[in-house]
Amino acid sequence: MFTPAINQISDDLDSTPNAVIGATTGFVVFLGVGPLVLAPLSETFGRRKLYLYCFSIFTLLQIPTALSPNVGSFIAVRTISGFFGSVGIANGGGTISDMFEPDERAGVFGWYLLGPLLGPTLGPLFGGLIVQDLSWRWIFWILTIVCAFNTLVGMLLLKESYAPVILEARKNAYEREERTSSKYHFAGEDDRPLRVKLLASMQRPLKILFTQPIVLIMATYQAIIFGTAYSLYTNFEEIWGEYGFNHTQVGLMYLGPGTGFFLAAWFIIPRIDTVYKILTKRNNGEAKPEFRLPLANIGAILLPVSLFWFAWTVEFHVHWFPTILSTVFYGLGQVLIFNTVQNYYIDAFAKYAASAIAAGAVFRSLIGGLLPLAAPQMLIGLGYGWGLSVFGFLSLALAPSPLLFWYFGERLRLRYAIDL
């Protein structure tokens, strides 16, 4: 949200734009680190508690961000904010898995995924409008108000969705009423000591990441996409500045990928469930996680094509309309890859969907946070054409992944099966 104000922040805090970008890096990296802790905790204590605690802390952290006296404190508070702000990424997929049947999830997940994807696109638009007339600090005062309202709504309306926690609470209530213990049990009950459960749950995301080839490779794919997106967003001010755009006009350019996100969620993502149902029916009613992957191949084509398109229209200073149009197709491709992969994780790991998504998120956010630090120098050294094409070549190298896992995914899952 503060990317249109990077130069203003660096001037106000007597720093450099690159140092201010470090706040984005810290935030994004801890968006990945947070789920390693928060996702397993939600599978022990429940989703609702984690949401509300993290929402509250995230809200409070906006205040010291707005009051930051120097760039060091600004980066530090934004980094910590990333940890607590990651609760939606950590538990969102798990919550959807709790609430919907497999053949309903993709469409619902598509709309949920708009949140973390539209944040980096709509955020700079609103940020640009704010800093056009107000100080950059007002971005975080407004965020404080919005987050406080969101937290209050969550306290009033948010219900627990994780079945083992609901059943555990119901069991304990029955036993309190009857003044008995160990009388009731439920399927899948984990009666190990809390310390043992916590240790096992904390190890689960990394265990999934480093023992499951599909998760590791697709997490790498998502990481490249995530890093590319943040590298573009943090350099939009410079790129569109060459077109003579002001803060508000630069903010509007973020609507390019945002439009792609909406189009994908509205028209394409529901077809993932359609394809899933058709393939399940053809397979005598037996569903497989790989049935989520066919539409990922469309995204795998759109990503490199749109990146090369954007790179060279910027390089040759082509009119802004065809240039921004390329980012619409980038947004389409990004949603298709993210949605199909996240749904694959949910289907493959079911009860531990939150941990599986966390496993992918940590790698994605580490790369996504670090790449923007290198992007400005790379663009200066190579120019926009070849500099941005580097991201296109990376996405092109990983483009065959969905097709390969369509053919070999089940074999790999069975070969590397683990006890969670």
SVG drawing of the C-alpha trace seen along z (x, -y; Angstrom):
<svg xmlns="http://www.w3.org/2000/svg" viewBox="-24 -17 49 64">
<polyline fill="none" stroke="black" stroke-width="0.4" points="0.0,0.0 2.9,-2.4 4.8,-1.6 3.6,-4.9 5.1,-6.7 8.6,-5.0 10.4,-8.2 8.4,-10.3 9.1,-7.9 12.9,-7.8 13.1,-11.6 11.1,-11.9 13.2,-9.3 16.5,-10.5 17.1,-7.2 17.1,-5.7 14.3,-4.1 16.1,-0.8 16.2,-0.8 12.4,-1.5 11.9,1.5 13.5,3.5 10.2,3.0 8.4,4.8 11.0,7.6 10.7,8.0 6.9,8.0 6.7,10.5 9.4,12.9 7.5,13.0 4.2,13.6 5.9,17.0 7.5,17.5 4.3,16.9 2.3,19.8 5.0,22.2 3.9,21.4 0.3,20.2 -1.0,23.0 0.1,25.8 -1.2,23.9 -4.6,23.6 -4.6,27.4 -4.1,27.6 -6.1,24.8 -8.6,24.0 -8.9,21.4 -10.9,18.8 -8.5,18.1 -5.6,17.7 -7.5,15.3 -8.7,13.0 -5.3,12.9 -3.4,12.1 -6.0,9.7 -5.8,7.7 -2.0,7.6 -1.7,6.7 -4.1,3.8 -2.1,2.5 1.2,2.7 -0.1,0.1 0.2,-2.6 4.0,-2.3 4.4,-2.0 2.7,-5.4 4.9,-6.9 8.2,-5.5 11.0,-8.0 13.6,-6.3 13.8,-3.7 15.1,-1.0 12.0,-1.1 9.8,-1.3 11.3,1.9 11.3,3.7 7.6,3.0 6.5,3.9 8.5,7.1 6.7,8.1 3.4,7.1 4.0,9.6 4.2,12.4 0.8,11.6 -0.7,10.6 0.0,14.0 -2.8,15.6 -5.2,15.4 -2.6,17.1 -1.9,19.7 -5.5,20.6 -7.6,19.5 -7.2,22.7 -7.7,24.8 -10.9,23.0 -12.2,23.5 -11.3,27.2 -13.2,27.4 -16.4,25.8 -16.8,27.1 -16.8,30.4 -14.0,31.1 -16.1,30.4 -17.1,27.0 -13.8,25.7 -12.1,24.2 -14.8,21.6 -14.9,20.5 -11.1,20.6 -10.9,18.3 -12.8,15.5 -10.8,16.1 -7.5,15.8 -8.5,12.4 -7.7,11.0 -4.0,11.7 -3.7,11.0 -5.6,7.8 -3.9,6.4 -0.7,5.6 -2.7,4.3 -5.5,2.2 -3.3,1.2 -1.0,-1.0 -4.0,-2.6 -5.4,-3.7 -1.9,-4.5 -1.4,-6.8 -4.6,-8.6 -3.7,-9.1 -0.2,-10.4 -1.3,-12.7 -2.9,-15.0 -1.7,-13.6 1.5,-12.4 2.6,-8.8 1.9,-8.3 -1.8,-8.6 -1.7,-5.3 -1.1,-3.5 -3.5,-5.6 -6.2,-4.6 -5.1,-1.0 -5.4,-1.1 -9.1,-2.1 -9.9,0.4 -8.1,3.3 -9.8,2.4 -13.2,2.6 -12.3,5.9 -11.2,7.3 -14.4,6.2 -16.5,7.9 -14.5,11.1 -15.1,11.1 -18.8,10.8 -19.3,13.1 -16.4,15.5 -17.1,19.1 -14.8,22.1 -14.6,24.4 -11.9,27.0 -13.8,30.2 -11.4,31.8 -11.5,28.6 -15.3,28.4 -15.6,32.1 -13.1,31.7 -15.0,28.8 -18.3,30.7 -16.8,33.8 -15.4,31.6 -18.8,30.0 -20.5,33.4 -18.0,34.6 -18.3,31.5 -22.0,31.8 -21.8,35.5 -18.7,34.9 -16.8,37.7 -13.6,38.0 -12.5,40.1 -16.1,41.2 -16.5,39.8 -14.3,40.1 -14.5,39.1 -13.0,40.3 -9.5,39.0 -9.1,37.8 -5.5,37.0 -5.1,37.8 -1.3,37.2 0.0,34.7 -0.2,31.1 3.6,30.7 3.9,33.7 1.0,32.5 2.6,29.0 6.0,30.4 4.5,32.7 2.4,29.9 5.3,27.4 7.4,29.9 4.6,30.8 4.9,27.9 8.7,28.3 8.2,32.1 5.8,31.7 7.9,29.2 11.1,31.2 9.8,34.7 7.2,34.0 8.7,33.3 5.5,31.9 5.1,29.4 8.7,28.3 8.6,27.8 5.2,26.1 6.3,23.9 9.3,22.9 7.0,22.1 4.8,20.0 7.9,18.3 9.0,17.2 5.6,15.8 5.3,14.1 8.8,12.6 8.1,11.4 4.8,9.7 6.5,7.9 9.5,6.9 7.0,5.4 4.9,3.6 7.9,2.1 9.2,0.7 5.9,-0.5 6.7,-4.0 9.9,-4.1 8.5,-2.4 5.4,-4.5 7.2,-7.6 9.0,-7.5 5.5,-7.8 5.1,-11.0 2.4,-9.6 1.7,-11.1 1.1,-9.1 -2.6,-8.6 -2.0,-7.6 0.7,-5.1 -1.8,-3.7 -4.3,-3.1 -1.8,-1.0 -2.1,1.6 -5.6,2.2 -4.1,4.1 -3.2,7.3 -6.2,6.6 -8.6,6.9 -6.9,10.2 -7.5,11.5 -11.2,10.6 -11.7,12.0 -10.1,15.3 -12.1,15.6 -15.4,14.8 -15.1,16.7 -12.2,19.3 -11.7,20.5 -15.3,22.0 -14.3,24.3 -11.7,25.9 -14.5,27.6 -16.3,28.4 -13.1,30.2 -12.6,31.9 -16.2,33.3 -15.9,34.5 -12.6,36.2 -13.8,37.8 -16.9,39.2 -14.7,40.6 -12.5,42.3 -15.5,44.2 -16.2,41.7 -12.7,41.8 -11.3,38.3 -7.6,37.5 -5.7,34.3 -4.2,34.2 -7.7,33.5 -7.1,29.9 -4.2,29.3 -5.4,29.2 -6.3,25.5 -2.9,24.7 -1.5,25.3 -3.3,22.2 -1.7,20.1 1.7,21.6 1.4,20.3 0.0,16.9 2.7,16.0 5.8,16.0 3.9,14.6 2.6,11.6 6.0,11.0 7.8,10.8 5.0,8.6 5.3,6.2 9.1,6.2 9.5,5.1 6.6,2.7 8.2,0.9 11.6,1.1 10.4,-0.6 8.1,-3.0 5.0,-1.7 1.7,-3.5 0.6,-2.7 -2.6,-0.8 -1.1,2.3 1.6,2.2 -0.9,2.4 -3.0,4.9 -0.2,7.4 -0.5,7.2 -4.2,8.3 -3.0,11.6 -0.3,11.8 -3.0,11.5 -5.0,14.3 -2.1,16.6 -1.1,15.9 -4.6,16.7 -4.8,19.9 -1.5,21.2 -2.1,20.2 -5.6,21.5 -5.0,24.9 -1.9,25.5 -3.6,24.5 -6.5,26.7 -4.1,29.5 -2.5,29.1 -5.9,29.1 -7.0,32.3 -3.7,34.1 -3.3,33.3 -7.0,32.9 -6.9,32.7 -3.5,31.0 -4.3,28.6 -3.3,25.5 0.2,27.1 0.6,28.0 -0.3,24.5 2.1,23.1 4.8,25.3 4.3,23.7 3.9,20.2 7.3,20.1 9.3,20.7 7.1,18.5 7.5,15.6 11.2,15.9 11.9,15.7 9.1,13.2 10.6,11.0 14.2,11.2 13.8,10.8 12.5,7.1 15.8,6.2 17.8,7.3 15.3,6.1 16.2,2.4 19.9,3.0 19.1,5.7 16.8,3.3 19.4,0.6 22.1,3.0 20.1,4.9 17.4,2.3 13.7,3.0 13.6,5.3 16.1,7.9 15.8,7.2 12.1,8.0 12.6,10.8 14.7,12.6 11.4,13.2 9.8,14.4 12.6,17.0 12.2,18.2 8.5,18.7 9.1,20.4 11.5,22.9 8.9,23.9 5.9,23.9 5.9,27.7 5.4,28.4 1.6,28.8 1.7,31.1 4.4,33.3 2.6,33.6 -0.6,34.4 1.1,37.5 3.5,38.4 1.9,36.8 0.0,39.8 3.1,42.0 5.2,39.4 2.6,39.1 2.5,42.8 6.3,43.2 6.9,40.3 3.9,40.9 4.5,39.8 2.8,40.2 1.7,36.8"/>
</svg>
